[in-house]
Amino acid sequence: MSELTTAARPYARAAFDIAKANGEQQKWTDMLGFMAAVAHDPTMKALLDSPRLSQNQAAEMFISVCEGKIDQRGKNFIKLLAENDRLSLLPEITALYEHYRAEAEGSIEAEVISASEVSESQLAKITASLKNRLGKEVRLTSKIDPSLIGGAIIRAGDLVIDGSVSGRLEKLSTALTN
């Protein structure tokens, strides 16, 4: 996965710089999100991987599918990606773009993965704690994973707080075997 991220990074940075220079961060979020969904579609993947399509044909086909959802800059971006055989990187480019945008806006995406549903008041407390700890606005999402047995895992950027029962059992098992 890191190879894909490395290849996607310059394109994501370029898209972010263009969006920021034109005050179109949300517009690019929407366009890239749509383009990533199109690139992720199994039928589209098969077509893009076809050796019968030239890079120009792939770009034109992709643009026709995205018609009405992207502007001229978006079309030019698709053409650039097609020329460099990078259309398949759109999901990674989109994720990196969102990372750059959040960083510039002084916010961070965070996720709580818990064994059971987390109440709104608990989510508010977690958000406040992360905001205090990281010094950034926090956009928190919640997911349920019963395999955690109990507790939760919190991910915010590079920060991972594992308070799950399964995580604690794994640490205990490692400690006992060493």
C-alpha positions in Angstrom: 0.0 0.0 0.0 2.8 2.4 0.7 3.9 2.3 -2.9 0.5 3.4 -4.0 0.6 6.2 -1.5 4.0 7.3 -2.7 2.9 7.3 -6.3 -0.3 9.2 -5.4 1.3 11.9 -3.3 2.5 14.3 -6.0 -0.9 14.2 -7.7 -2.8 14.8 -4.4 -0.5 17.7 -3.5 -1.0 19.2 -7.0 -4.8 18.9 -6.7 -4.7 20.4 -3.3 -2.5 23.3 -4.4 -4.8 24.0 -7.4 -8.0 23.8 -5.2 -6.5 26.1 -2.5 -5.2 28.6 -5.0 -8.7 28.9 -6.5 -10.7 28.6 -3.2 -12.3 25.4 -4.4 -11.4 22.9 -1.7 -14.9 21.6 -1.3 -15.5 21.5 -5.0 -12.3 19.4 -5.4 -13.4 17.2 -2.5 -16.6 16.4 -4.3 -14.9 15.9 -7.7 -12.2 13.7 -6.4 -14.7 11.7 -4.4 -16.8 11.0 -7.5 -13.7 10.3 -9.6 -12.4 7.8 -7.0 -15.8 6.0 -6.9 -15.7 5.7 -10.7 -12.1 4.4 -10.6 -13.0 1.9 -7.9 -15.9 0.5 -9.9 -15.0 -3.1 -11.0 -16.3 -2.6 -14.5 -14.3 0.7 -14.9 -11.2 -1.0 -13.5 -11.5 -3.8 -16.1 -11.8 -1.2 -18.9 -8.9 0.9 -17.7 -6.7 -2.2 -17.5 -7.6 -3.2 -21.1 -4.6 -3.0 -23.4 -7.0 -2.1 -26.2 -7.5 1.4 -24.9 -5.0 4.1 -25.5 -4.3 6.5 -22.7 -6.3 9.2 -24.6 -9.2 6.8 -25.0 -9.1 5.9 -21.4 -9.2 9.6 -20.4 -12.1 10.4 -22.7 -14.1 7.4 -21.5 -13.4 8.3 -17.9 -14.4 12.0 -18.5 -17.6 10.9 -20.3 -18.6 8.9 -17.2 -17.9 11.9 -14.9 -19.6 14.4 -17.2 -21.6 16.9 -15.2 -19.7 16.1 -12.0 -16.3 17.6 -12.9 -15.2 20.9 -14.3 -12.5 21.7 -16.9 -9.7 21.5 -14.3 -11.0 18.1 -13.2 -11.0 16.9 -16.9 -7.4 18.2 -17.2 -6.5 16.3 -14.1 -8.0 13.1 -15.5 -6.0 13.6 -18.7 -2.8 14.0 -16.7 -3.5 10.9 -14.7 -4.3 8.9 -17.9 -1.1 10.1 -19.6 0.9 8.8 -16.7 -1.1 5.6 -16.3 -2.3 6.7 -12.8 -6.1 6.7 -13.0 -6.2 3.7 -10.8 -4.6 5.8 -8.0 -7.7 8.0 -7.6 -8.8 6.5 -4.3 -5.4 7.0 -2.8 -5.1 10.5 -4.3 -8.5 11.4 -2.8 -7.5 10.2 0.7 -4.3 12.1 0.6 -6.0 15.2 -0.7 -8.4 15.0 2.2 -5.5 14.7 4.6 -3.8 17.8 3.1 -7.1 19.7 3.3 -7.7 18.7 7.0 -4.1 19.7 7.8 -4.5 23.1 6.2 -7.8 23.7 7.9 -6.3 22.7 11.3 -8.6 19.7 11.7 -8.1 16.0 11.8 -10.2 13.0 11.0 -10.6 10.6 13.9 -12.3 7.2 14.3 -13.6 5.4 17.3 -13.9 1.6 16.8 -15.8 0.0 19.7 -17.2 -3.3 20.6 -20.7 -1.8 21.2 -22.4 1.4 20.3 -20.9 4.6 21.8 -23.4 7.2 23.1 -23.4 10.8 21.9 -22.1 12.1 25.2 -19.2 9.7 25.1 -18.4 10.7 21.5 -18.5 14.4 22.7 -16.1 13.6 25.5 -13.7 11.8 23.2 -13.9 14.6 20.7 -13.1 17.2 23.4 -10.2 15.1 24.8 -8.7 14.7 21.3 -9.1 18.4 20.5 -7.3 19.2 23.8 -4.5 16.7 23.2 -4.0 17.4 19.5 -4.8 21.1 19.4 -6.9 20.7 16.3 -10.6 20.5 15.4 -11.6 16.8 15.4 -14.1 15.2 13.1 -15.0 12.0 14.8 -16.7 9.0 13.2 -17.8 5.8 15.0 -17.7 2.2 14.0 -18.7 -1.0 15.8 -16.4 -4.1 15.7 -17.7 -6.9 18.0 -14.4 -8.7 17.7 -12.9 -6.2 20.1 -14.8 -8.0 22.9 -15.0 -4.7 24.9 -13.5 -1.2 25.0 -12.5 0.8 22.0 -9.7 1.8 19.6 -9.3 5.5 18.7 -7.3 6.5 15.6 -6.5 10.1 14.8 -3.8 10.5 12.2 -0.7 8.7 13.5 -2.1 8.5 17.0 -3.6 5.1 17.9 -5.1 4.5 21.4 -5.9 0.8 21.9 -8.2 0.4 24.9 -9.9 -2.7 23.6 -10.1 -6.0 25.5 -8.7 -7.9 22.6 -5.7 -5.5 22.4 -5.0 -5.9 26.1 -5.3 -9.7 25.8 -2.8 -9.6 22.9 -0.3 -7.5 25.0 -0.7 -9.9 27.9 -0.1 -12.9 25.6 3.0 -11.3 24.2 4.3 -10.5 27.7 3.7 -14.1 28.9 5.4 -15.7 25.9 8.5 -13.4 26.2 
